[in-house]
């Protein structure tokens, strides 16, 4: 499972500053223009190749009474985290967010959508957002079977609190 990122803004403020400079606008002299661009919602999009691994809400117990997550869940979470870091390198977003996750699964096994997203959501803590309680709209789409196993993730600020 190799993560691939596509699209997304590396840093919203840097992109806005680049666009203003490209247009020949001096940010210091054009306060209202710069302020209006700073209110444009951040949109972060990325994809991860491979079959998504669901994460159960409970942890498994070994014979020694220790809890753990299966290795395949950890590997999937690392791939998602890597792709998210490739798509976005700024500080974690602090405002309300809308998230869409489209899962293309190669198999026809019964898999709960919420368990599919749990692994993705946990991978985004501290990378894209501070806490998943910021998600005010969540859309999960599951397509199976699919020839190309992957997940597409799109995160959009609803009401931002960027610094």
C-alpha positions as CSV (number, residue, x, y, z in Angstrom):
1,X,0.0,0.0,0.0
2,X,1.8,3.1,-1.2
3,X,0.1,6.4,-0.6
4,X,-0.2,8.9,-3.3
5,X,-1.4,12.4,-2.9
6,X,-3.1,14.5,-5.5
7,X,-4.3,18.1,-5.4
8,X,-4.6,20.0,-2.2
9,X,-2.9,23.2,-1.1
10,X,0.5,22.9,0.6
11,X,-0.1,26.0,2.6
12,X,-3.2,28.3,2.1
13,X,-1.5,31.5,3.0
14,X,1.5,30.8,0.8
15,X,-0.8,30.1,-2.1
16,X,-2.8,33.3,-1.5
17,X,0.5,35.3,-1.2
18,X,1.8,33.7,-4.4
19,X,-1.3,34.6,-6.3
20,X,-1.3,38.2,-5.1
21,X,2.4,38.5,-6.0
22,X,1.7,37.0,-9.4
23,X,-1.0,39.6,-10.0
24,X,1.4,42.4,-8.8
25,X,-0.7,43.2,-5.7
26,X,1.3,44.5,-2.7
27,X,-0.3,42.8,0.3
28,X,0.7,45.6,2.6
29,X,-1.1,48.2,0.4
30,X,-4.1,46.0,-0.4
31,X,-5.4,45.0,3.1
32,X,-9.1,44.4,2.0
33,X,-8.0,42.3,-1.0
34,X,-5.6,40.2,1.1
35,X,-8.2,39.9,3.8
36,X,-10.9,38.7,1.4
37,X,-8.5,36.0,-0.1
38,X,-7.7,34.8,3.5
39,X,-11.4,34.0,3.9
40,X,-11.5,31.6,1.0
41,X,-12.1,28.2,2.4
42,X,-9.2,25.8,2.5
43,X,-9.8,22.6,0.4
44,X,-7.4,19.6,0.9
45,X,-7.7,16.6,-1.4
46,X,-5.6,13.4,-1.6
47,X,-5.9,9.8,-2.5
48,X,-4.3,6.6,-1.1
49,X,-3.8,3.6,-3.3
50,X,-4.7,0.2,-1.9
51,X,-7.5,-1.6,-0.2
52,X,-8.8,0.4,2.8
53,X,-8.5,-1.4,6.1
54,X,-11.4,-1.0,8.6
55,X,-10.6,-0.2,12.2
56,X,-12.9,-1.7,14.8
57,X,-14.0,0.5,17.7
58,X,-12.6,-2.0,20.1
59,X,-9.1,-3.3,20.4
60,X,-8.3,-7.0,20.3
61,X,-6.9,-8.7,23.4
62,X,-3.9,-11.0,23.2
63,X,-3.3,-14.0,25.5
64,X,-1.4,-11.8,27.9
65,X,-4.3,-9.3,28.3
66,X,-2.6,-6.5,26.4
67,X,-4.5,-4.6,23.8
68,X,-3.2,-3.9,20.3
69,X,-4.2,-2.9,16.8
70,X,-3.5,-5.4,14.0
71,X,-0.4,-4.5,12.0
72,X,-2.4,-4.1,8.8
73,X,-4.5,-1.3,10.5
74,X,-1.3,0.5,11.5
75,X,0.2,0.2,8.0
76,X,-3.0,1.6,6.5
77,X,-3.1,4.5,8.9
78,X,0.6,5.3,8.2
79,X,-0.1,5.3,4.4
80,X,-3.1,7.7,4.9
81,X,-1.1,10.0,7.2
82,X,1.8,10.1,4.7
83,X,-0.6,11.0,1.8
84,X,-2.3,13.7,4.0
85,X,1.1,15.2,4.9
86,X,2.0,15.3,1.2
87,X,-1.2,17.2,0.4
88,X,-1.0,19.6,3.3
89,X,1.9,20.9,5.3
90,X,0.4,23.7,7.3
91,X,-0.7,23.8,10.9
92,X,-3.8,21.6,11.7
93,X,-7.0,23.4,10.8
94,X,-9.0,24.6,13.8
95,X,-12.4,25.4,12.3
96,X,-15.5,23.4,11.3
97,X,-14.9,20.9,8.5
98,X,-16.8,19.0,5.8
99,X,-15.2,15.7,4.8
100,X,-16.0,13.4,1.9
101,X,-14.3,10.0,1.7
102,X,-14.9,7.7,-1.3
103,X,-13.7,4.1,-0.8
104,X,-13.1,1.9,-3.8
105,X,-12.7,-1.6,-2.5
106,X,-11.4,-4.6,-4.5
107,X,-13.5,-7.1,-2.6
108,X,-17.2,-7.7,-1.9
109,X,-16.9,-8.5,1.8
110,X,-19.2,-6.8,4.2
111,X,-17.5,-3.7,5.7
112,X,-19.1,-0.9,7.8
113,X,-18.5,2.6,6.4
114,X,-17.9,4.0,9.8
115,X,-15.1,1.5,10.4
116,X,-13.5,2.4,7.1
117,X,-13.5,6.1,8.0
118,X,-12.3,5.5,11.6
119,X,-8.8,4.5,10.3
120,X,-8.7,7.5,8.0
121,X,-10.0,9.9,10.5
122,X,-7.6,8.8,13.2
123,X,-4.7,9.3,10.7
124,X,-5.7,12.9,10.1
125,X,-5.5,13.9,13.8
126,X,-2.8,16.5,14.3
127,X,-2.1,16.5,10.5
128,X,-5.1,18.0,8.9
129,X,-7.3,18.9,11.9
130,X,-6.8,19.2,15.6
131,X,-9.7,16.8,16.5
132,X,-12.3,14.9,14.6
133,X,-15.0,16.8,16.6
134,X,-14.4,19.6,14.1
135,X,-16.2,17.5,11.4
136,X,-19.7,18.9,11.1
137,X,-20.5,17.1,7.8
138,X,-19.2,13.7,6.9
139,X,-20.0,11.8,3.6
140,X,-18.7,8.3,3.2
141,X,-19.2,6.5,-0.1
142,X,-18.3,2.8,-0.6
143,X,-17.9,1.4,-4.1
144,X,-17.3,-2.4,-4.4
145,X,-16.1,-4.3,-6.1
146,X,-13.7,-1.8,-7.8
147,X,-10.8,-2.6,-10.2
148,X,-8.7,0.1,-8.6
149,X,-8.7,-0.1,-4.8
150,X,-8.1,3.3,-3.2
151,X,-9.7,6.0,-1.1
152,X,-10.2,9.6,-2.2
153,X,-10.5,12.2,0.7
154,X,-11.7,15.8,0.4
155,X,-11.6,18.1,3.3
156,X,-13.1,21.6,3.2
157,X,-13.3,24.3,5.8
158,X,-16.9,25.2,6.5
159,X,-16.2,28.1,8.9
160,X,-12.5,28.6,9.2
161,X,-10.5,29.6,12.2
162,X,-7.1,30.0,10.4
163,X,-4.6,32.2,12.0
